[in-house]
């Protein structure tokens, strides 16, 4: 598809704006103010991870939900007494508390070092913690660009229409990710994070019991996987019951997620469509056959995701408490 001329100027301006933002981020941002910030965060995250594996998928998902709403500014961490912040939106109510707790504990560890106290943003700590949980589960490690400021605005309404839904098709996924400068390949690679994720019965039960097909089951489902899921999520079960997104290696960050898609074992429609749609199938097949290709694409996508809507300098603040404004 050719890009029409009238699309070029707005896209070019958007590129300039986004470039200007992340150009202020760099790997050694805290070299003078808190030189050991990465090792401090890594130690805190490792300790939390050793207490519960949920730390990993919860932190990774928290980062994604933060960046896709108002940018990577830790606004998802803000608490509101009248339940009007991002975390109070229905799409965020399922965010596991261990993700929030990981950032809180890492922030406390950083601030316990006198030279670092109140010098490192919650947004940067979340970005570092996300990298660390990926590495702790066997995934790739990568350099994290730093220098984000924490946002001052967090509203429940701002989440609406900004996060992908379980029933999204490829066009909807591509459109949402493209708004943040992420390509289809980026989207597929980031979807691979579901290899250590989990979900709840309510998000996919329609595919098991009330799909628009003759037997009410999504025909793209592997029949044996249907039986497995029906055992875990019988009709009318408590919809908060958690199910692994990757039924074969849920504790390891690897490319098995993509192998599952090849076998009809994608939990969400938005997972399985990556294989059933011919436009994305080739990339799924590549990642399924080559874990290094997946990891390389994931790192590229995570770095791009970490630049989305960042606040720098006087555009935000460094919160003393990640859950409240200064």
Protein Blocks (a to p, Z undefined) as FASTA:
>chain_A
ZZdfklmmmmmmmmmmmmmmmmmgcfklmmmmommlmmmmmmmmmmmmmmpmklmmmmmm
mmmmmmmngpaehlmmpccfklpafklpmklmmpcfklmmmmmmmmmmmmmpmklgokac
fklmmmmmmmmmmmmnopacddddehiacdfbdcfklmgopaccfkbcfklmmmmmmmno
pafklmmmmmmmmmmgccdfklmmmmmmmccbfkopafkbcfklmmmmmmmmgghiafkb
ccdfblklmmbccfklmmmmmnopafblklmmmmmpmklmmmmmmmmmmmklmmmmmmmm
mmmmmmgopaehjlbccdfblkbcZZ
